[in-house]
Amino acid sequence: MFPKTGSNLHSSSDEADLALLISRALLAELGASHRATKTAMGWTGASERTVKHWLAATHVPQGNHLVSLVRHSDQVLGAILVAAGRGDLRISLELNLVRVKLLELAALLERA
């Protein structure tokens, strides 16, 4: 038997924390229904079982699935920014949302 000589790149607790952050973000954005699972499947191309693991916070989305989730979900993007220690950048996301809402309001006022 060979001794384990490799080093861990990240701890399992870090991965569990990230899984929980992403799960909470997905649940906040999509809810806990079967429709939420189908929506995340459509966003990522992942299997139903895989998405259910993400929602249950037992697995972390990897690679292209994580990028697809961030592309479609501001909540997941915010969670990733917090996990990366860049939570201050979430403000710019919120400012952009306020900008869009103000433009929509201005368009409504012009029609009235």
Helices and strands as residue ranges (DSSP letters): H 12-30, H 34-44, H 48-55, H 63-72, H 74-83, G 87-89, H 90-111
